[in-house]
């Protein structure tokens, strides 16, 4: 196994926000699909350097909130402030350009492509060479790809997946597929990483591995993380702060200890009628 790369080489790019300051602010966001209210007047923030969990029962609006943050959905009301820039509508590729990367509840990889090629796909938004150079694979395009390939190899070492570098991801166990998807998101060098149920479908050993890598991404790379997760043990162990949604409304916000002892949260998870 190659030695793990120097974390300084893999650190998130400087976004002008100091550690401990607000990186993302969700302000009074409401989202509806026809007559169905997915999110109702929700506000919270994410501080640079923290792991921020978004939890709640099924149908609480958690994934819809991530979709608003990275531009898949446009809220009818409210705004998102990221790195000091306020907006309501933004396309997903613009979110990537601003420093927001995302993984999905259901693995979204190119199953016939190798691990290396899937992670390289995350670098595509950073490639500047024109289409002519890319077709020739010469000059600027070749130099650019070599540089991006080096970054991808560092991520592969960081996530300890050297042994599956050339394996088509469709042939990998589910837990490794989730790790490859994490690698592709990291290849975008995000300031804010959104993880949608990163432990879903994993066994205990796979969860332990993924938890370790999430901590490493946060502490060694300096990447701020907002995650959705149903495993409360994982949430309480990993998170600095937790916001709780229920039926699209915020019902609690605080430290893991504060949230787990909040009666409204206990009632929501026990299914107390509204």
Residue pairs with C-beta under 8 A, 6 or more apart in sequence:
1 160
1 162
2 157
2 162
3 157
4 157
4 158
4 160
5 154
5 157
5 158
7 220
7 221
9 154
10 154
10 155
10 158
10 186
10 220
10 221
11 221
11 222
12 99
12 189
12 190
12 191
12 221
12 222
12 223
12 224
13 99
13 189
13 191
15 23
15 48
15 83
15 99
15 191
16 83
16 84
17 23
17 48
17 83
17 84
17 191
18 48
19 48
19 49
20 47
20 48
20 49
21 47
21 48
22 45
22 46
22 47
22 48
22 81
23 46
23 47
23 48
23 82
23 83
23 191
23 192
23 224
24 45
24 46
24 69
24 80
24 81
24 82
24 192
24 224
24 226
25 43
25 44
25 45
25 46
25 80
25 81
25 82
26 42
26 43
26 44
26 45
26 65
26 68
26 69
26 78
26 80
27 43
27 78
27 79
27 80
27 81
28 41
28 42
28 43
28 77
28 78
28 79
29 39
29 41
29 42
29 43
29 65
29 68
29 75
29 77
29 78
29 79
29 80
30 37
30 39
30 40
30 41
30 42
30 75
30 76
30 77
30 78
31 37
31 38
31 39
31 61
31 64
31 68
31 73
31 75
31 76
31 248
32 38
32 76
37 248
38 61
38 64
38 248
39 61
39 64
39 65
39 68
39 75
39 245
39 248
40 247
40 248
40 249
41 77
41 78
41 249
42 61
42 65
42 78
42 245
42 248
42 249
42 250
43 78
43 250
44 243
44 250
44 253
46 52
46 192
46 224
46 226
47 224
47 240
47 241
48 191
48 224
49 218
49 222
49 224
50 218
50 224
50 225
50 240
50 241
51 214
51 215
51 218
51 224
51 225
51 226
51 227
51 238
51 239
51 240
52 224
52 225
52 226
52 227
52 239
52 240
52 241
52 242
52 243
53 226
53 227
53 228
53 229
53 235
53 238
53 239
53 241
53 242
53 243
53 256
54 62
54 65
54 66
54 226
54 227
54 228
54 242
54 243
54 245
55 62
55 228
55 229
55 230
55 232
55 235
55 242
55 243
55 244
55 245
55 259
56 62
56 244
56 245
56 246
56 251
56 268
57 246
57 268
57 269
57 271
59 247
60 245
60 246
60 247
60 248
60 268
61 245
61 247
61 248
62 228
62 245
63 105
63 196
63 228
64 73
64 248
65 245
66 102
66 194
66 196
66 226
66 228
67 73
68 74
68 75
68 80
69 80
69 82
69 95
69 100
69 194
69 226
70 92
70 95
70 100
70 102
70 194
71 89
71 90
71 91
71 92
71 94
71 95
72 92
74 88
74 89
75 88
78 88
79 86
79 87
79 88
80 86
80 87
80 88
80 90
81 87
82 98
82 99
82 100
82 192
83 98
83 99
83 191
85 98
90 98
92 102
93 125
95 102
96 125
96 188
96 190
97 125
99 189
99 190
99 191
99 192
100 190
100 191
100 192
100 194
101 122
101 185
101 186
101 188
101 190
101 192
101 193
101 194
102 185
102 193
102 194
102 196
103 178
103 181
103 182
103 185
103 193
103 194
103 195
103 196
103 198
104 181
104 196
105 196
105 197
105 200
105 228
107 174
107 177
107 178
107 181
108 181
109 118
109 169
109 170
109 177
109 180
109 181
109 184
110 117
110 118
110 121
110 169
111 168
111 169
111 170
112 168
112 170
113 121
113 168
113 169
114 165
114 166
114 167
114 168
114 169
115 156
115 161
115 164
115 165
115 166
115 167
115 169
115 172
115 180
115 183
116 152
116 153
116 156
116 165
116 166
118 169
118 180
118 181
118 183
118 184
119 152
119 155
119 156
119 180
119 183
119 184
119 187
120 148
120 149
120 152
120 187
121 184
121 187
122 183
122 184
122 185
122 186
122 187
122 188
123 148
123 151
123 152
123 187
123 188
125 188
126 148
126 188
126 189
127 134
127 141
127 144
127 145
127 148
128 140
128 144
129 139
129 140
129 141
129 144
130 141
133 139
133 140
133 141
134 141
137 145
151 187
152 183
152 187
155 183
155 186
155 187
156 162
156 165
156 183
158 186
158 216
159 179
159 182
159 183
159 186
159 213
161 176
161 179
161 180
161 183
164 172
164 176
164 180
169 176
169 177
169 180
172 180
174 201
174 202
174 206
175 202
175 203
175 205
175 206
175 209
175 210
178 198
178 202
178 206
178 210
179 209
179 210
179 213
182 195
182 198
182 210
182 213
182 217
185 193
186 193
186 217
186 221
186 223
190 223
191 223
191 224
192 223
192 224
192 225
192 226
193 217
193 223
193 224
193 225
193 226
194 225
194 226
194 227
195 214
195 225
195 226
195 227
195 228
195 229
196 227
196 228
197 228
197 229
197 230
198 210
198 214
198 227
198 229
199 206
199 207
199 210
199 211
199 229
199 230
199 231
199 234
200 230
202 210
207 231
207 234
211 234
211 237
211 238
214 225
214 227
214 238
215 238
217 223
217 225
218 224
218 225
227 238
227 239
229 235
229 238
232 260
235 242
235 256
236 256
236 260
239 256
240 255
241 253
241 254
241 255
241 256
242 252
242 253
242 254
242 255
242 256
242 259
243 250
243 252
243 253
244 250
244 251
244 252
244 253
244 259
244 262
244 264
244 265
244 268
245 251
246 264
246 268
247 274
251 262
251 264
251 265
251 268
252 258
252 259
252 262
252 264
252 265
253 259
254 262
259 265
